[in-house]
Amino acid sequence: MKGLFIVFEGIDGTGKTTQARLLAKALVRRGYPVVLTREPGGTPVGEKIRGLLLNPELAGLDPLAEAFFYAGVRAEHVARIVRPALADGRVVICDRFVDSSLAYQGYGRQLDLGQLEQINALAAGRLTPDLTVLLDMPAAEALARLTGRADRMEQEKLDFFDRVRWGYRQLVNREPRRYLVLDGRLDFQELHRQILKAVEERLG
């Protein structure tokens, strides 16, 4: 079986992590070899850097430095986890990928989008998801769902997340066939049903 690369995207609080886990469990029950991973993270090095990037004590980190940190973690993740799993014919389900950098650092931080695309094309080896599931909902409603202590990114103001959400929608407009855009406010079981249906279609 040819490997399949599925990515979940969306602003914080949309439920993408929950849906990624539900999809992984459903595919495993159907007998597919699955790798569930995340960014930033996914590798021992990546998880350590994730802890730094999300640490509230790093508030005020230079946006360009932030972008390079994420790209560095991505390069390690793709080389160590994603590409080997795809080459082995596995279904790779990833919580965030390149689109997160373009949406958060490009539209949210307002860095140059062209430069970010070049940086991340290099980091990801131009790897593109077969399917990107974008869970979309108003930023204020998504953030209201968050519980516990807010991490560094979650502490950003509402207008930042509004820009990120708008950025995701611009990315979809550029390449609509790659995306499954769903309303994150739907019942989680209905979301799972629609996501699983779309993935099974791609698995043939």
Buried (B, 14 or more C-beta within 10 A) or exposed (E): EEBBBBBBBBBBBBBBBBBBBBBBEBBEEEEBBBBBBBBBBBBEBBEEBBEEBBEEEBEEEEBBEBBBBBBBBBBBBBBBBBBBBBEEEBBBBBBBBBBBBBBBBBBBBEBEBEEBBEBBBEBBEEBEBBBBBBBBBBBEEBBEEEEEEBBBBBEBEEEBBBBBBEBBBEBBEEEEEBBBBBEBBBEEEEBBBBBBEBBEEEBE
